[in-house]
Amino acid sequence: MIDTEPQLAVLLEERKARRNAPPYLPQEDGSIAALLQGWFEQVEPGAIVSGVSRMGGGASKEQFIFTLTRGDEGRQYVLRMDPLEAITETSRQREHEILKAMRGVVPVPDPVWLDAEGAHFPRPAVIMEFIGGVTKPKSDGVSVTGLGTVLGDPLREMIRPQFVEALARVHNFDWAGANLPSFAVPSGDANQATRWLIEFWKELYEQDVVTKEPVMRLATQWLQENVPSCDKICVVHGDYRTGNYLFDEATGKLTAILDWEMCHLGDHHEDLAWSMQPVFGTNIDGIFRGSDIAAPEQFYADYTAASGNPVDPARLHYFIIFNAWKSYILVSTLGVRAARHAHNHQDVLLTMLAGTGPLFVDELARLLQMEESQ
């Protein structure tokens, strides 16, 4: 077993068993409608499923929106189901648990039903309430959501304090008092949480590597040799950025924080560095804004004021390197393999995202060269 969280180690082993499976066939609306109706005949007898439609976007889950009518009331829900392989390797059980825990802490959809093992649906699935909102302004109609999304004025100023405050609430959440049975608590030493993280992503890389970039080997070695101590274990979202929250474009109000699938217990600097990654930001009039929210210095200052958590430059720098390394694994290793073996419903998107891989290689080379010169 890999030295990582026990449930994640199991996921890694299960993933190996799927590697030689035949191509994955994306589910059709009619098939999903029948599966949903069969599910609700068991859990909500008398409920009627209608209006099933595939949702666009998403490089990791097949998503369908539908209406569930019980009596005279109809409500919309979203089915999130694993493909055979994806740009990430995650657990619907963990996603369900963290969304339940975060209800009332930050705005999240309620995960109402769970098929953790794929006993009814073709693959593990969770069904959650549908929440209205958009992930980007209508004016930004051509970019992939989250990659260089421009919020612009006045939305940026309306969203920024909510974005920062929500992250502060996540990091200060009392996870020890929550019901999170599938999240292992790092207890070996102050480095264990980050060691687990490194070993998980390293194993994913070694399973799926397509091109053995020398800088990736150097980065892996540097990350293993320089693991920083973590004095406060917190909930880490794992993908906190513009594109992973919904907002009302008219009012700028955040309606939901999305995509918790990479959530784990660890160091808050990981989320801070992720939000400020160059690929998620904008550079307008010579000003770089991470997630088009704020320049990094302002974001870190606002975060400290909102959370009371310090921002340590050394730990932040570590996770800047980690996130560039992780991003390469996502787009140029996991995504490429899933697309090449037709194990995903978004082959075209995954192939396109692979084109960002050289950006992360260049970033790693620059960052590691800085380390050498110090």
N, C-alpha and C positions, 0 to 999 in steps of 0.2 A: 504494500500500500504506500502511496505517496504521503509524505509528511505534510498534510494539509488538513482542513476540517474533515471530520469523518464522513459526513454526508456528501461533501464535494469529492472526496476520494472514491466513494461508491459511484458517483456520476461519471467520473473519469473511466472507471472500469466498464461500466455499462456502455459508454460511448465506443469503446474499442470493439464491442460485439456488433455494433451497427455499421462499422466501416465498410464492409463488403456487401451491404444490402443493395438490392436493385434500386433504380431511380425512384425518387419520391414523386408521387402524383399529387399535385395541388388539389385540394378538396373543392368540389363544385357546390354552388349554393343549394341545389336541390338535395344533395347528399347530406350536407350539413343540417338542412331543415329537418330531414328525417331523423338524423341522429339527435338533434335537440328535442324534437317532439318525443322521441323514445325516452330521453333522459327525464323530461318533465312528467311523463306518465308515471315515472317512479317516484320523483321527489315532490311534484306538485300536481297530483291528479286533477284533471279537469282543465288545466291551463293549456292555452292554445298558442303555438308558435307561428309567427307570420313575418313577412317583410325581411327575410334573411338576405343579407348583401355583404359581399366581401369589402373590407375596409382597405384603402390604399396605404402605402408606406409600410414601414416595419421590415427590418432585415433579420429578425430573429423569430418572430411568431406569425402564424396565420391568424388573422383577426376577422371576425364577422360580427356585424351589428344585426340585431333582430328585435322584434317586439314580442313580449310575452303578455298575453291577456288572461287575467284571472277575474272571472265575473264581468263586471262592467269596466274594470280598470286595465288599461294597457300601459306597460312601461318598457322602455328600451334597455337592452343589456348588450354586453360585448363578450363574445367567446374568444379567448386567447389560447391557442393550441400550438404545441411544439411541432415543427417539421422534423424530418429525420436528423438533419444536422443544421446548424445555424452559425451565425457570426459570434455567438456566445454559447456557453454550456451552463444552463441554469436549471433551477428546480421550481416547479409550479407550487409545491408545498411551501417552500420558503417565501415565495412571492405572496401567497395567500396569507401566511402568518404575519409578515411585516405590514401588509396593507391593513389587516385587522388591527394590529397594534397601533398604527399611525392614525386611525380614525379619531378625530377630535384634536389631534396634535397639529397636523397640517392638512390641507384639503387633499383627499385621495378618494378614488372610487371604492365603493364597498365590494369586496370580493365575496359574492354570496354563495357560490357553489364551487366545489373542487372535485376534479377527477385526477388525483395526484399520480396515479400509475397508468392512466390510459386504459382503464378497465372497460369503459363504455365508448369513449371516443378513440379514434385511431392512435392518438398520441396523448400524453398528459395535457390536461387542459384546466383552465379556471374560467368561470363566468362571473363577470362583475357588472355593476351598474354603469350605464352610459352617462357621462357628464358632458354637457355642452361646453363649447369653447373652441379656440383655434390654437395651432402651434406656431403660426407665423402670420404676419399681416397679409392682407390681400394683395398689397403692393409688391410683396416679395413672392411672386408666383412661380419663379423658375428654379430656384435653388432647392436642393435636397434639404428637408427640414433639419435645422440645427447646424448645417455646414455653411457658415458665413451668413446666417440669417440676419437681416437688417431690421431691427425693431424701429429705429429712428425716433425722432421727436414727434409727439410728446410721450409715446408709449414707453420709451426707455426709462424716463424719469418716473413714470407711474408704476412700472413693474419692478424696478431695481430694489426699493425697500422691501417689497414683499418677497422677492427672490432671496434676499439676504436673510430676512427674518425667518423664512421657512427653513433655510439651511441651519440657522442657529438652533431652531426648535428640534430639528432632527438630531443634531449633534449633542444636544443637552437632554435628550429623551432618556427616561429611566428604563433602559432596556432590561436591567436586572429584575425589575418588577413586572415585566411584560410576559405574555405567553408566547415564547419563541423556542419551542422544543427542538427544532431542527437547526438552530444556530448554535454552534459550539462556542463556548467562552474560552478565549485564550487565557491560560492560567500558568503555563510553564515558566515564563519570564517576560520581561518587558519587550522582548523582540519577537515573541511568538506570533502575534497577529500578522505582522508584516512578513515573517518567514513563511507562514502558511500561504499567504497571498502569492509570494514569489514562486513557491513550489507548484501551486495550482496552475498558474499561467505558464510556467516553464514546461510542465508536462503537456499542456495543450499545444504549445509550440512544437515540442519534440514529436508529438503524435502526427501533426499535420504539416510540418515544414515543407515548403515547396522550393524556395531558394534559400540556401544557407548563407545569409549575409554575415560577413565577418564581424560587423559592428554589433550584431545581435548577440554573438557569443561574448564579446567584450562587455556589452551592457549587462548581460545575465551575470557574468562574473562580478562586475562592479556592484550590482544590486545585492548579490549574496554576501559580498564582503563588507558592505557598508550599511547594513540594516540598522536604522535608528531605534532607540528606545521609545516606547510609547507610554507616557505616564498616565494617560486617561483613555480607556477603551470606550468608543462611542459607536453608534449606528452610522455606518458609511453608506450613502446612497449608491455610489459606484458609477453613476452616469448622470450627474447633476449638471444640467446645462440648458440653454435655450434649445427648444425642440422637444424637451421632455417635460414640459408643463403646458397646461391649457390656460388660456386667458380669454376674457371677453374683450373684443377689440374696441368696443365703444367706450367701456369704462376703464380698461386696463386691469381689471381685477383678475387675479389668479384663481382659477376654478378647480384645478387639480394638479398635483405633482404625479408624474407618470413614470413608468419603466423602472421599477424597483428590482428587477430580476437579478442584478449584480450586487445587490445589497449584502453587507456582511458587517461583522464587528471589527473595528480597527482604528486607524489613526485619522483624525479629522483633516489633516493636511492633504490626504489623498483627494477628497472632494474639492478642496480649494484649488489645488493644482489642475484638476480635471476641468473645472469650470472656466479656467483661464487659458486652456490650450489654444494655440494659434489657429488650428483648423476650425474651431468653433467660434472664433471671434471675427471682428471686422476691423479694418484699418481705413478710417475715413478722416480726411484732412490731416493726415499725419498722426492721428490718435488711435492707438490700438485699444479696443475694448473687448475683453473676454466675454463670450456669449452675447456680444453687443450690449452688455449690461454696464460695465464700468472698466476703466483702466485698472490693472492689477493692484496698484498701490491703494487706490480708493476702495476697491472691493475688499481687500484684506483689512483695511482700517474700519470699514463699515461692519464687516463681519465680527471683528473683535469687540466693537461697541455693542453689537446686538447680542453676542453670545457670551462675552466674558472670557472666551477661550483665546489664549495667545497664539500668535503666528510666529513660529520658529523658522527663520530663514534657512537653516541647514536641513530641517525635515521637509520644508516646502521644496527645496531644491532636489532632494532625494525623490520626492513623488513627481516632480516635473519629469525627471529622467524615467521613473517607473511608468508614467502614463504614456510617454512616447513609445516605450518598449511594448507596453500592453496594446496600444493602438495599432502598432505594426502587426502584432499577433492577431488581432481582431480582423483587420482588413486584408492582410497579405498572406495569412496562414489559414485561419478558420474559414473565413469567407471564401477564399479561393478554392479550398478543398471542397466545401459544400457545393459551390457552383460547378466545379469541374466534374464532380460525381453525380450531379443532378439530384442532390439530396435536400434541396430547398425550393421553396415556391418563388424566390426572388433572385433567380440566377443572374438576370441582367443587372439588377441593382448591386448585387455582391461583386460582380465583375467590374462594374464602374467604380465602386468604392476601393477596389484593389489598386486603382490608379493613384490613390493617396499614399500608398506605401512608401514611395521614395521620399515623400515629405518627412516621414517619421525617421527614416534612415538618416537623412541629412540632419535632422534635429538631434538625433542621438550622437552622430559623429561630432557635431558642434559642441554639445554639452560635455561629452567625454573628453574632447580635446581641451576644454576649459579645465577639467579636473586634472589632466596631465600637466597643464601649465602652472598649476597652483603649488 
